[in-house]
Every structure is written in C-alpha cells, then in structure tokens.
C-alpha cells in the first residue's frame, strides 16, 4: 500500500476524475442517442467515450488508488447526464 501512496499524484487523480465524469456523461448520451435513433450523435459520443476511457485505463492501472476517482467521476457523470438530458 505504501508504494501506491508514494506514487500517487493529485494531478493524475483529478484528471482521471474529470475524464470519468465526461465518459459517464457520454455513455448516458450514447444510450439516449441510440434510443432516439440519432446515428451521428451516437457514433460521436461512442468514439469520444472510448478515447477518454483509454486514457483513464492507462493511468489507474499503475495505481489502484485512482479507481476511487474513476468511481466518483462515473457517478457524477451519470447523475449529471440524467438530470440534463
């Protein structure tokens, strides 16, 4: 555990946190766009979502403490998208 704390970076944690807010917002948008049969919007949301996911996965696989920021960012992204869309 001490190795994870020693290598922890708040800048990375915040970047992952905001990336996952956006990813979850895009995921909810993607689902809504598919339901409404808006192909271009669904395709764009999907492409952006997977691009951001790749960044997050690369960052938190080196240190599992970042998973906390992924989970909280994901929750906020879903909540926000349901309220706004």
Secondary structure, 3 states (H helix, E strand, C coil): CHHHHHCCCHHHHHHHHHHHHHHHHHHHHHHHHHHCCCHHHHHHHHHHHHHHHHHHHHHHCCCCCHHHHHHHHHHHHHHHHHHHC
